[in-house]
Amino acid sequence: MNFDNYKIIPNYKTNKTDLFLAEDEDILACEKTLNIVFDDDYKEYVSTYGSGILGGTYVRIYLPETIILTLEEWKNRITEYWFWDEGKEVLTKEEVLSRDFGTIRIGDTYDGDEIILYKGEYFVLPRHSEMIYKAGNTLEETITWLCSSGILTEAFPEREFEPFDPNELG
């Protein structure tokens, strides 16, 4: 886990650096409710940084409560609008929607790419591509892939984290 190089910057609306963190009991409750296990990186990230956007407005990782509250709507939308058939060698629609493996959306990008956790591995469902990408085995690997691979956006070194209140999501 290498989140040490992340810099917390003030929220552009409030000009404050107040963090909105997940508590251990929130993480455990989410794991129990969804029958999943988060990797240590996810737990550290939401406990240390919490709700916000990383990389100057690029990656957003959801708190456990947000994952639970948005899961059904996300699965319904994915069911209706699935278009990632070029990525079926990586993951199929059935695997993504499987209740047996507890596939969840743990975050997204400013561009609308969705970050999912399936069988303990992280994948990205891009908004502008029919491909599916395996992004990492840990959240740190996934964030590094998103920010540095140059596949979905131009690679960038910034690891600035701007916190925001999850109750004010638009």
Residue frames as a rotation matrix with the C-alpha (Angstrom) as fourth column:
MET 1
0.583 0.813 0.000 0.00
0.813 -0.583 0.000 0.00
0.000 0.000 -1.000 0.00
ASN 2
-0.543 -0.836 -0.079 1.60
0.821 -0.548 0.163 3.16
-0.180 0.023 0.983 -1.15
PHE 3
0.467 0.764 0.446 -0.78
0.782 -0.592 0.194 6.01
0.412 0.258 -0.874 -0.58
ASP 4
0.158 -0.497 -0.853 1.96
0.801 -0.441 0.406 8.08
-0.578 -0.747 0.329 1.12
ASN 5
-0.827 -0.545 0.136 2.51
0.509 -0.623 0.595 10.23
-0.240 0.561 0.792 -1.97
TYR 6
-0.006 0.899 0.438 -1.12
0.843 -0.232 0.486 11.40
0.539 0.372 -0.756 -1.99
LYS 7
-0.957 -0.280 -0.074 -1.64
0.282 -0.847 -0.451 15.05
0.064 -0.453 0.889 -1.13
ILE 8
-0.025 0.979 -0.203 -4.93
0.979 -0.017 -0.202 16.24
-0.202 -0.204 -0.958 0.36
ILE 9
-0.908 -0.196 0.371 -6.03
0.311 -0.908 0.281 19.51
0.282 0.370 0.885 -1.22
PRO 10
-0.713 0.674 -0.195 -8.94
-0.174 -0.439 -0.882 21.78
-0.679 -0.595 0.430 -0.22
ASN 11
-0.154 0.789 0.594 -12.40
0.873 0.390 -0.292 21.11
-0.462 0.474 -0.749 -1.64
TYR 12
-0.801 -0.243 0.547 -13.01
0.536 -0.697 0.476 23.63
0.266 0.674 0.689 -4.41
LYS 13
0.099 0.919 0.381 -16.47
0.390 -0.388 0.835 24.55
0.916 0.066 -0.397 -3.05
THR 14
0.888 0.344 -0.306 -15.73
0.374 -0.152 0.915 24.77
0.268 -0.926 -0.264 0.66
ASN 15
0.313 -0.890 0.332 -11.97
-0.413 -0.442 -0.796 25.42
0.855 0.112 -0.506 0.59
LYS 16
0.379 -0.146 0.914 -11.71
-0.891 0.208 0.403 22.92
-0.249 -0.967 -0.051 3.47
THR 17
-0.411 -0.576 -0.707 -9.81
-0.673 0.714 -0.190 19.67
0.614 0.398 -0.681 3.80
ASP 18
-0.107 0.467 0.878 -12.36
-0.868 0.387 -0.311 17.95
-0.485 -0.795 0.365 6.06
LEU 19
-0.847 -0.231 -0.479 -12.30
-0.443 0.804 0.397 14.22
0.293 0.548 -0.783 5.39
PHE 20
0.256 0.940 0.224 -15.38
-0.963 0.267 -0.022 11.99
-0.081 -0.211 0.974 5.21
LEU 21
-0.643 -0.745 -0.176 -13.99
-0.738 0.664 -0.115 8.60
0.202 0.056 -0.978 6.26
ALA 22
0.367 0.651 -0.664 -15.31
-0.333 0.759 0.560 5.08
0.869 0.015 0.495 6.54
GLU 23
0.098 -0.254 0.962 -15.23
-0.984 0.122 0.132 3.51
-0.151 -0.959 -0.238 9.97
ASP 24
-0.871 -0.489 -0.051 -14.09
-0.492 0.867 0.081 -0.10
0.004 0.095 -0.995 10.47
GLU 25
-0.527 0.736 0.425 -17.64
0.115 0.558 -0.822 -1.12
-0.842 -0.384 -0.379 11.41
ASP 26
0.355 0.627 -0.694 -18.96
-0.641 -0.377 -0.668 0.37
-0.681 0.682 0.268 8.12
ILE 27
-0.291 -0.571 -0.767 -16.46
-0.939 0.325 0.114 -1.68
0.185 0.754 -0.631 6.13
LEU 28
-0.964 -0.079 0.254 -17.27
-0.162 0.931 -0.326 -4.86
-0.211 -0.356 -0.910 8.05
ALA 29
-0.153 0.985 0.086 -21.02
-0.111 0.070 -0.991 -4.28
-0.982 -0.161 0.098 7.69
CYS 30
0.300 0.200 -0.933 -20.65
-0.905 -0.250 -0.345 -3.82
-0.302 0.948 0.106 3.94
GLU 31
-0.673 -0.617 -0.408 -18.57
-0.702 0.706 0.092 -7.00
0.231 0.349 -0.908 3.63
LYS 32
-0.834 0.398 0.381 -21.16
0.050 0.744 -0.667 -8.94
-0.549 -0.537 -0.640 5.61
THR 33
0.087 0.941 -0.328 -24.16
-0.351 -0.279 -0.894 -7.47
-0.932 0.193 0.306 3.77
LEU 34
0.499 0.073 -0.864 -22.69
-0.859 -0.094 -0.504 -8.12
-0.118 0.993 0.015 0.32
ASN 35
0.827 -0.215 0.520 -20.80
0.076 0.958 0.276 -11.33
-0.558 -0.189 0.808 1.22
ILE 36
0.716 -0.666 0.209 -17.47
0.170 -0.125 -0.978 -9.94
0.678 0.735 0.024 -0.03
VAL 37
0.522 -0.643 -0.561 -14.03
0.684 -0.078 0.726 -9.21
-0.510 -0.762 0.399 1.37
PHE 38
0.968 -0.245 0.058 -12.27
-0.177 -0.827 -0.534 -5.95
0.178 0.506 -0.844 0.59
ASP 39
0.281 -0.944 -0.173 -8.51
0.715 0.326 -0.618 -5.94
0.640 0.050 0.767 0.16
ASP 40
0.104 -0.332 -0.937 -6.39
0.920 -0.325 0.217 -4.08
-0.377 -0.885 0.272 2.71
ASP 41
-0.860 -0.445 0.249 -5.74
0.510 -0.765 0.394 -1.26
0.015 0.466 0.885 0.21
TYR 42
-0.196 0.869 0.454 -9.44
0.315 -0.383 0.868 -0.47
0.929 0.314 -0.199 -0.10
LYS 43
0.548 0.422 -0.723 -9.84
0.785 0.040 0.618 -0.51
0.289 -0.906 -0.309 3.67
GLU 44
-0.277 -0.748 -0.603 -6.84
0.843 -0.490 0.221 1.79
-0.460 -0.447 0.767 4.13
TYR 45
-0.809 -0.041 0.586 -7.95
0.446 -0.693 0.567 4.16
0.383 0.720 0.579 1.37
VAL 46
0.065 0.934 0.352 -11.50
0.264 -0.356 0.896 4.71
0.962 0.035 -0.269 2.67
SER 47
0.609 0.093 -0.788 -10.26
0.788 0.045 0.614 4.91
0.093 -0.995 -0.046 6.28
THR 48
-0.291 -0.843 -0.452 -7.48
0.799 -0.474 0.370 7.39
-0.526 -0.253 0.812 5.49
TYR 49
-0.994 -0.105 0.013 -8.88
0.090 -0.773 0.627 9.48
-0.056 0.625 0.779 2.62
GLY 50
-0.393 0.919 -0.018 -12.55
0.300 0.109 -0.948 8.53
-0.869 -0.378 -0.319 2.41
SER 51
0.455 0.716 0.530 -14.95
0.789 -0.048 -0.613 10.24
-0.414 0.697 -0.586 0.05
GLY 52
0.246 -0.391 -0.887 -13.35
-0.280 -0.905 0.321 12.41
-0.928 0.170 -0.332 -2.57
ILE 53
0.994 0.022 0.110 -11.76
0.101 0.247 -0.964 12.52
-0.048 0.969 0.243 -5.97
LEU 54
0.325 -0.944 0.064 -8.17
0.236 0.147 0.961 11.67
-0.916 -0.297 0.271 -6.78
GLY 55
-0.327 -0.640 0.696 -5.84
0.822 0.170 0.543 12.85
-0.466 0.750 0.470 -9.48
GLY 56
-0.927 -0.105 -0.361 -7.11
-0.008 -0.954 0.299 16.32
-0.376 0.280 0.884 -10.03
THR 57
-0.085 0.983 -0.164 -10.72
-0.829 -0.161 -0.536 15.16
-0.553 0.090 0.828 -10.81
TYR 58
-0.402 -0.112 -0.909 -10.30
-0.798 0.530 0.287 11.65
0.449 0.840 -0.303 -12.13
VAL 59
-0.522 0.133 -0.843 -10.79
0.183 0.982 0.042 8.66
0.833 -0.132 -0.537 -9.75
ARG 60
-0.164 0.546 0.822 -13.57
-0.924 -0.377 0.066 8.41
0.346 -0.748 0.566 -7.19
ILE 61
-0.745 -0.076 -0.663 -13.63
0.120 0.962 -0.245 5.44
0.656 -0.262 -0.708 -4.77
TYR 62
0.141 0.944 0.299 -16.92
-0.338 -0.238 0.911 4.86
0.931 -0.230 0.285 -2.98
LEU 63
-0.609 -0.153 0.778 -17.42
-0.793 0.100 -0.601 4.50
0.014 -0.983 -0.182 0.74
PRO 64
-0.978 0.202 0.043 -19.06
0.198 0.976 -0.085 1.21
-0.059 -0.075 -0.995 1.84
GLU 65
-0.304 0.924 -0.230 -22.43
0.221 -0.167 -0.961 2.90
-0.927 -0.343 -0.153 2.41
THR 66
-0.048 0.237 -0.970 -22.43
-0.817 -0.568 -0.099 4.31
-0.574 0.788 0.220 -1.13
ILE 67
-0.875 -0.295 -0.384 -21.61
-0.463 0.739 0.489 0.88
0.140 0.606 -0.783 -2.57
ILE 68
-0.783 0.617 0.078 -24.60
0.493 0.692 -0.527 -0.65
-0.379 -0.374 -0.846 -0.79
LEU 69
-0.108 0.821 -0.561 -27.01
0.062 -0.558 -0.828 2.19
-0.992 -0.124 0.010 -1.58
THR 70
0.046 0.084 -0.995 -26.18
-0.870 -0.487 -0.081 2.28
-0.491 0.870 0.051 -5.32
LEU 71
-0.765 -0.502 0.403 -25.68
-0.295 0.829 0.474 -1.44
-0.572 0.244 -0.783 -6.02
GLU 72
-0.145 0.781 0.607 -29.20
0.547 0.574 -0.609 -2.34
-0.824 0.244 -0.511 -7.16
GLU 73
0.716 0.384 -0.583 -29.52
-0.178 -0.707 -0.685 0.70
-0.675 0.594 -0.438 -9.43
TRP 74
-0.144 -0.866 -0.480 -26.08
-0.864 -0.127 0.488 -0.05
-0.483 0.485 -0.729 -10.91
LYS 75
-0.745 -0.116 0.657 -26.89
0.059 0.969 0.238 -3.73
-0.664 0.217 -0.716 -11.57
ASN 76
0.299 0.927 0.228 -30.21
0.475 0.062 -0.878 -2.74
-0.827 0.371 -0.422 -13.20
ARG 77
0.614 -0.128 -0.779 -28.46
-0.556 -0.771 -0.312 -0.22
-0.560 0.624 -0.545 -15.44
ILE 78
-0.503 -0.861 -0.074 -25.71
-0.710 0.363 0.603 -2.66
-0.493 0.356 -0.794 -16.38
THR 79
-0.408 0.448 0.796 -28.32
0.366 0.879 -0.307 -5.33
-0.837 0.166 -0.522 -17.17
GLU 80
0.616 0.787 -0.021 -30.19
0.345 -0.295 -0.891 -2.97
-0.708 0.542 -0.453 -19.49
TYR 81
0.890 -0.240 -0.388 -27.27
-0.433 -0.711 -0.555 -1.20
-0.143 0.662 -0.736 -21.14
TRP 82
0.323 -0.807 0.494 -24.51
0.108 0.550 0.828 -3.85
-0.940 -0.214 0.265 -21.31
PHE 83
0.962 -0.016 -0.271 -22.20
-0.269 -0.192 -0.944 -3.17
-0.037 0.981 -0.189 -24.27
TRP 84
0.195 -0.972 0.132 -18.80
-0.907 -0.128 0.400 -4.61
-0.372 -0.198 -0.907 -23.27
ASP 85
0.921 0.268 0.282 -18.94
-0.167 0.927 -0.335 -7.69
-0.351 0.261 0.899 -25.51
GLU 86
0.569 -0.795 -0.211 -15.40
-0.313 0.028 -0.949 -7.11
0.761 0.606 -0.233 -26.85
GLY 87
-0.284 -0.699 0.656 -14.23
-0.877 -0.088 -0.473 -7.76
0.388 -0.710 -0.588 -23.29
LYS 88
0.704 0.706 0.078 -15.99
-0.675 0.632 0.382 -11.11
0.220 -0.321 0.921 -22.88
GLU 89
0.346 -0.666 -0.661 -12.63
0.230 0.743 -0.629 -12.91
0.910 0.066 0.410 -22.73
VAL 90
-0.722 -0.566 0.399 -11.90
-0.187 -0.395 -0.900 -10.88
0.666 -0.724 0.179 -19.58
LEU 91
-0.805 0.582 0.112 -15.39
-0.012 0.172 -0.985 -10.93
-0.593 -0.794 -0.132 -18.02
THR 92
-0.692 0.669 0.269 -18.80
0.517 0.199 0.833 -11.85
0.504 0.716 -0.484 -19.34
LYS 93
-0.346 0.689 0.637 -22.05
-0.547 -0.700 0.460 -10.05
0.762 -0.189 0.619 -18.62
GLU 94
0.583 0.595 -0.553 -23.16
0.027 0.666 0.746 -13.08
0.812 -0.450 0.372 -16.61
GLU 95
-0.106 -0.711 -0.695 -20.04
0.867 0.277 -0.415 -12.91
0.487 -0.647 0.587 -14.43
VAL 96
-0.851 -0.219 0.477 -20.43
0.051 -0.939 -0.340 -9.19
0.522 -0.265 0.811 -13.79
LEU 97
-0.170 0.897 0.408 -24.09
-0.743 -0.388 0.545 -9.63
0.647 -0.211 0.733 -12.86
SER 98
-0.109 0.079 -0.991 -23.59
0.265 0.963 0.048 -12.85
0.958 -0.257 -0.126 -10.89
ARG 99
0.605 0.362 0.709 -24.95
-0.600 -0.377 0.705 -12.77
0.523 -0.852 -0.011 -7.36
ASP 100
0.896 -0.250 -0.368 -22.72
0.370 0.878 0.303 -15.75
0.247 -0.408 0.879 -6.50
PHE 101
0.014 -0.999 -0.029 -19.48
0.932 0.023 -0.362 -13.78
0.362 -0.022 0.932 -6.70
GLY 102
0.442 0.239 -0.864 -20.65
0.738 -0.645 0.200 -10.50
-0.510 -0.726 -0.461 -5.20
THR 103
-0.400 -0.562 0.724 -19.58
0.870 -0.481 0.108 -8.27
0.287 0.673 0.682 -8.08
ILE 104
0.496 0.522 -0.694 -19.79
0.719 -0.695 -0.009 -4.67
-0.487 -0.494 -0.720 -6.93
ARG 105
0.390 -0.362 0.847 -18.99
0.479 -0.706 -0.522 -1.23
0.786 0.609 -0.102 -8.27
ILE 106
0.272 -0.368 -0.889 -16.43
0.940 -0.095 0.327 0.35
-0.205 -0.925 0.320 -5.94
GLY 107
-0.158 -0.342 -0.926 -15.81
0.185 -0.932 0.312 3.54
-0.970 -0.122 0.211 -7.85
ASP 108
0.678 0.328 0.658 -15.75
0.706 -0.037 -0.708 5.39
-0.207 0.944 -0.257 -11.12
THR 109
-0.571 -0.820 -0.029 -13.86
0.759 -0.541 0.362 7.99
-0.312 0.185 0.932 -13.07
TYR 110
-0.379 0.356 -0.854 -14.80
-0.155 -0.934 -0.321 11.49
-0.912 0.010 0.410 -14.13
ASP 111
-0.752 0.008 -0.659 -15.16
-0.658 -0.065 0.750 10.12
-0.037 0.998 0.054 -17.67
GLY 112
0.278 0.959 0.054 -17.79
-0.959 0.280 -0.030 7.59
-0.044 -0.044 0.998 -16.54
ASP 113
-0.223 -0.416 -0.881 -15.60
-0.361 0.875 -0.322 4.48
0.905 0.246 -0.346 -16.46
GLU 114
0.676 0.550 0.490 -16.74
-0.666 0.171 0.726 2.09
0.316 -0.817 0.482 -13.74
ILE 115
-0.512 -0.859 -0.023 -14.39
-0.681 0.422 -0.598 0.31
0.523 -0.290 -0.801 -11.36
ILE 116
0.621 0.783 -0.021 -15.68
-0.646 0.527 0.552 -3.06
0.443 -0.329 0.834 -10.22
LEU 117
-0.482 -0.664 0.572 -14.56
-0.859 0.486 -0.160 -5.74
-0.172 -0.568 -0.805 -7.81
TYR 118
0.640 0.617 -0.458 -15.13
-0.706 0.708 -0.033 -9.33
0.304 0.344 0.888 -8.96
LYS 119
0.875 -0.264 -0.407 -13.77
0.337 0.934 0.118 -12.36
0.349 -0.240 0.906 -7.11
GLY 120
0.633 -0.615 -0.470 -11.25
0.456 -0.194 0.869 -10.16
-0.625 -0.764 0.158 -5.30
GLU 121
-0.494 -0.779 0.387 -9.86
0.797 -0.228 0.559 -8.57
-0.347 0.584 0.734 -8.48
TYR 122
0.003 0.433 -0.901 -10.44
0.032 -0.901 -0.433 -5.10
-0.999 -0.027 -0.016 -9.89
PHE 123
-0.391 -0.008 0.921 -11.73
0.901 0.204 0.384 -4.46
-0.191 0.979 -0.072 -13.39
VAL 124
-0.595 0.221 -0.773 -12.74
-0.168 -0.974 -0.149 -1.38
-0.786 0.041 0.617 -15.36
LEU 125
0.026 0.679 0.734 -15.81
0.929 0.254 -0.268 -1.10
-0.368 0.689 -0.624 -17.57
PRO 126
-0.849 -0.455 -0.270 -14.91
0.341 -0.861 0.378 1.88
-0.404 0.228 0.886 -19.78
ARG 127
0.056 0.901 -0.431 -17.60
0.056 -0.434 -0.899 4.29
-0.997 0.026 -0.075 -20.86
HIS 128
0.429 0.070 -0.900 -16.17
-0.763 -0.505 -0.403 4.82
-0.483 0.860 -0.164 -24.35
SER 129
-0.528 -0.617 -0.584 -15.03
-0.815 0.562 0.142 1.29
0.241 0.551 -0.799 -25.20
GLU 130
0.608 0.751 -0.259 -16.55
-0.674 0.660 0.333 -2.19
0.421 -0.028 0.907 -25.47
MET 131
-0.115 -0.749 -0.652 -13.41
0.046 0.652 -0.757 -3.70
0.992 -0.117 -0.041 -23.93
ILE 132
0.963 0.236 0.132 -13.09
-0.130 -0.026 0.991 -4.68
0.237 -0.971 0.006 -20.26
TYR 133
0.090 -0.995 0.041 -9.75
-0.343 -0.069 -0.937 -4.24
0.935 0.070 -0.347 -18.51
LYS 134
0.658 -0.099 -0.747 -8.30
0.696 0.458 0.553 -6.09
0.287 -0.884 0.370 -15.56
ALA 135
0.612 -0.347 0.711 -6.79
-0.212 -0.938 -0.276 -3.23
0.762 0.018 -0.647 -13.59
GLY 136
-0.403 -0.836 0.372 -5.24
-0.644 -0.030 -0.764 -4.94
0.650 -0.547 -0.527 -10.58
ASN 137
-0.185 0.250 -0.950 -5.43
0.502 0.856 0.127 -7.30
0.845 -0.453 -0.284 -7.64
THR 138
-0.318 0.045 -0.947 -5.45
0.895 -0.316 -0.316 -4.45
-0.313 -0.948 0.060 -5.14
LEU 139
0.778 0.616 -0.123 -6.91
0.562 -0.770 -0.302 -0.97
-0.281 0.166 -0.945 -5.07
GLU 140
0.265 -0.757 -0.597 -3.42
-0.193 -0.648 0.737 0.53
-0.945 -0.081 -0.318 -5.21
GLU 141
-0.663 -0.499 0.558 -2.62
0.384 0.414 0.825 -1.40
-0.643 0.762 -0.083 -8.40
THR 142
0.069 0.812 0.579 -5.96
0.988 0.025 -0.152 -0.34
-0.138 0.583 -0.801 -9.87
ILE 143
0.808 0.178 -0.561 -5.47
0.213 -0.977 -0.003 3.35
-0.549 -0.117 -0.828 -9.12
THR 144
-0.182 -0.952 -0.246 -1.94
-0.169 -0.216 0.962 3.16
-0.969 0.217 -0.122 -10.52
TRP 145
-0.556 0.045 0.830 -3.27
0.730 0.503 0.462 1.50
-0.397 0.863 -0.312 -13.70
LEU 146
0.496 0.850 0.176 -6.03
0.847 -0.429 -0.314 4.10
-0.191 0.305 -0.933 -14.10
CYS 147
0.820 -0.165 -0.548 -3.67
-0.045 -0.973 0.225 7.06
-0.571 -0.159 -0.806 -13.63
SER 148
0.029 -0.980 -0.196 -0.54
-0.529 -0.181 0.829 5.70
-0.848 0.079 -0.524 -15.34
SER 149
-0.079 -0.092 0.993 -1.43
0.493 0.862 0.119 3.19
-0.867 0.498 -0.023 -18.07
GLY 150
-0.700 -0.144 -0.700 -2.47
-0.405 -0.727 0.555 5.81
-0.589 0.672 0.450 -20.62
ILE 151
-0.864 0.394 0.314 -5.26
0.503 0.701 0.505 3.53
-0.021 0.594 -0.804 -21.84
LEU 152
0.081 0.996 -0.035 -8.37
0.997 -0.081 0.010 5.40
0.007 -0.036 -0.999 -20.68
THR 153
0.991 0.111 -0.075 -6.83
0.113 -0.993 0.025 8.83
-0.072 -0.033 -0.997 -20.22
GLU 154
0.382 -0.909 0.168 -3.47
-0.134 -0.234 -0.963 10.44
0.915 0.345 -0.211 -20.71
ALA 155
0.227 -0.376 -0.898 -1.13
0.858 0.514 0.002 9.29
0.461 -0.771 0.439 -17.93
PHE 156
0.380 -0.100 0.919 -0.61
-0.266 -0.964 0.005 11.79
0.886 -0.246 -0.393 -15.14
PRO 157
-0.460 -0.709 -0.534 1.59
0.338 0.416 -0.844 11.82
0.821 -0.569 0.048 -12.02
GLU 158
-0.495 0.261 0.829 -0.65
-0.676 -0.715 -0.178 13.93
0.546 -0.648 0.531 -9.75
ARG 159
-0.399 0.423 -0.814 -2.01
0.597 0.794 0.120 12.15
0.696 -0.438 -0.569 -6.71
GLU 160
-0.914 0.192 0.358 -3.95
-0.362 -0.784 -0.504 15.04
0.184 -0.590 0.786 -5.25
PHE 161
-0.547 0.754 -0.364 -7.01
0.765 0.626 0.147 14.03
0.339 -0.198 -0.920 -3.27
GLU 162
-0.789 0.392 0.472 -9.91
-0.416 -0.908 0.058 16.47
0.452 -0.150 0.879 -2.97
PRO 163
-0.868 0.474 -0.146 -12.37
0.454 0.638 -0.623 15.42
-0.202 -0.607 -0.769 -0.25
PHE 164
-0.644 0.740 0.195 -16.11
-0.553 -0.626 0.550 15.92
0.528 0.246 0.813 -0.59
ASP 165
-0.512 0.585 0.629 -19.18
-0.623 0.251 -0.741 15.09
-0.591 -0.771 0.235 1.43
PRO 166
-0.984 0.104 0.145 -20.70
0.171 0.783 0.598 11.88
-0.051 0.613 -0.788 0.00
ASN 167
-0.212 0.966 -0.147 -24.17
0.727 0.056 -0.684 13.20
-0.653 -0.252 -0.715 0.87
GLU 168
0.235 0.253 -0.939 -23.68
-0.273 -0.909 -0.314 16.00
-0.933 0.330 -0.145 -1.64
LEU 169
-0.739 -0.489 0.464 -22.95
0.249 0.442 0.862 13.78
-0.626 0.753 -0.205 -4.66
GLY 170
-0.167 0.663 -0.729 -24.64
-0.720 -0.588 -0.370 14.94
-0.674 0.463 0.576 -7.80
